[in-house]
Amino acid sequence: MQVNKTKVAFIGLGVMGFSMAGHLQHNGYPTRVYNRTTRKAETWCDTYSGTYGITPAEAVADADIVFLCVGNDDDVRSVVYGDIGVLANMKKAVRWSIIPLPLPSWHLSWHKYANAKA
Protein backbone atom coordinates (compact mmCIF):
# COMPACT_ATOMS: atom_id res chain seq x y z
CA MET A 1 0.00 0.00 0.00
CA GLN A 2 1.25 3.44 -0.90
CA VAL A 3 1.18 6.02 1.89
CA ASN A 4 -0.53 9.25 0.92
CA LYS A 5 1.07 12.57 1.88
CA THR A 6 -2.31 14.00 2.86
CA LYS A 7 -2.63 13.97 6.66
CA VAL A 8 -6.07 13.38 8.11
CA ALA A 9 -7.56 14.19 11.51
CA PHE A 10 -10.71 12.35 12.54
CA ILE A 11 -12.65 13.65 15.55
CA GLY A 12 -15.17 11.26 17.07
CA LEU A 13 -14.86 7.47 17.17
CA GLY A 14 -18.43 6.44 17.76
CA VAL A 15 -20.49 3.91 15.84
CA MET A 16 -19.65 5.48 12.46
CA GLY A 17 -16.36 7.24 13.15
CA PHE A 18 -14.30 4.31 14.41
CA SER A 19 -14.49 2.34 11.18
CA MET A 20 -14.53 5.40 8.88
CA ALA A 21 -11.24 6.61 10.36
CA GLY A 22 -9.94 3.07 10.10
CA HIS A 23 -10.69 2.92 6.38
CA LEU A 24 -8.73 6.14 5.83
CA GLN A 25 -5.72 4.80 7.76
CA HIS A 26 -5.94 1.39 6.09
CA ASN A 27 -5.97 3.01 2.64
CA GLY A 28 -2.77 4.96 3.16
CA TYR A 29 -3.93 8.26 4.67
CA PRO A 30 -1.94 8.95 7.85
CA THR A 31 -4.78 9.49 10.33
CA ARG A 32 -4.65 11.00 13.80
CA VAL A 33 -7.84 10.63 15.82
CA TYR A 34 -9.37 12.28 18.84
CA ASN A 35 -12.10 10.91 21.05
CA ARG A 36 -13.34 12.27 24.36
CA THR A 37 -12.79 8.80 25.79
CA THR A 38 -9.05 8.23 25.51
CA ARG A 39 -9.39 4.47 25.83
CA LYS A 40 -11.44 4.37 22.63
CA ALA A 41 -8.68 6.31 20.81
CA GLU A 42 -6.10 3.88 22.17
CA THR A 43 -8.17 0.93 20.98
CA TRP A 44 -8.44 2.53 17.53
CA CYS A 45 -4.65 2.97 17.43
CA ASP A 46 -4.13 -0.67 18.43
CA THR A 47 -6.55 -1.78 15.72
CA TYR A 48 -5.37 0.45 12.86
CA SER A 49 -1.78 1.41 13.78
CA GLY A 50 -2.60 5.11 13.77
CA THR A 51 -2.03 7.91 16.26
CA TYR A 52 -4.26 9.95 18.52
CA GLY A 53 -4.29 13.39 20.04
CA ILE A 54 -5.01 14.01 23.70
CA THR A 55 -7.01 17.10 22.67
CA PRO A 56 -8.81 18.13 19.48
CA ALA A 57 -6.04 20.72 19.02
CA GLU A 58 -3.36 18.05 19.03
CA ALA A 59 -5.29 15.88 16.60
CA VAL A 60 -5.78 18.61 13.98
CA ALA A 61 -2.47 20.48 14.30
CA ASP A 62 -0.83 19.06 11.15
CA ALA A 63 -3.92 17.82 9.32
CA ASP A 64 -4.70 18.68 5.71
CA ILE A 65 -8.25 17.34 6.04
CA VAL A 66 -10.40 17.23 9.19
CA PHE A 67 -13.42 14.99 9.63
CA LEU A 68 -15.78 15.66 12.50
CA CYS A 69 -18.15 12.81 13.42
CA VAL A 70 -19.75 13.88 16.70
CA GLY A 71 -23.38 13.27 17.58
CA ASN A 72 -25.07 16.09 19.46
CA ASP A 73 -24.79 19.87 19.59
CA ASP A 74 -23.15 20.14 23.01
CA ASP A 75 -20.53 17.55 22.09
CA VAL A 76 -19.83 19.34 18.81
CA ARG A 77 -19.35 22.64 20.64
CA SER A 78 -16.95 20.99 23.08
CA VAL A 79 -14.58 19.86 20.32
CA VAL A 80 -14.96 22.71 17.83
CA TYR A 81 -14.68 25.87 19.94
CA GLY A 82 -12.23 27.11 22.56
CA ASP A 83 -8.47 27.22 22.92
CA ILE A 84 -8.09 23.47 22.39
CA GLY A 85 -10.87 23.21 19.81
CA VAL A 86 -10.68 22.25 16.16
CA LEU A 87 -11.27 25.70 14.67
CA ALA A 88 -8.66 27.49 16.77
CA ASN A 89 -5.95 24.95 15.94
CA MET A 90 -6.31 23.65 12.41
CA LYS A 91 -4.08 25.02 9.67
CA LYS A 92 -5.42 27.69 7.33
CA ALA A 93 -7.05 26.43 4.14
CA VAL A 94 -7.77 23.01 5.63
CA ARG A 95 -10.72 21.17 4.20
CA TRP A 96 -13.11 19.78 6.73
CA SER A 97 -16.21 17.67 6.67
CA ILE A 98 -18.92 17.22 9.26
CA ILE A 99 -20.63 13.83 9.57
CA PRO A 100 -23.58 13.66 10.15
CA LEU A 101 -24.63 17.03 8.81
CA PRO A 102 -25.72 19.47 11.51
CA LEU A 103 -28.43 22.08 11.23
CA PRO A 104 -27.76 24.88 8.68
CA SER A 105 -27.44 27.41 11.53
CA TRP A 106 -24.31 25.54 12.66
CA HIS A 107 -22.65 26.02 9.29
CA LEU A 108 -23.18 29.77 9.43
CA SER A 109 -21.89 29.91 13.01
CA TRP A 110 -18.74 27.93 12.16
CA HIS A 111 -18.13 29.96 9.02
CA LYS A 112 -18.25 33.22 10.97
CA TYR A 113 -16.01 31.84 13.73
CA ALA A 114 -13.47 30.42 11.28
CA ASN A 115 -13.32 33.67 9.30
CA ALA A 116 -12.75 35.66 12.49
CA LYS A 117 -9.80 33.38 13.31
CA ALA A 118 -8.28 33.63 9.79
Secondary structure, DSSP 4 states (H G I P E B T S, - for coil): -PPPS--EEEE--STTHHHHHHHHHHTT--EEEE-SSHHHHHHHHHHH--EE-SSHHHHHTT-SEEEE---SHHHHHHHHSSTTSHHHHSPTT-EEEESS---HHHHHHHHHHHHHH-
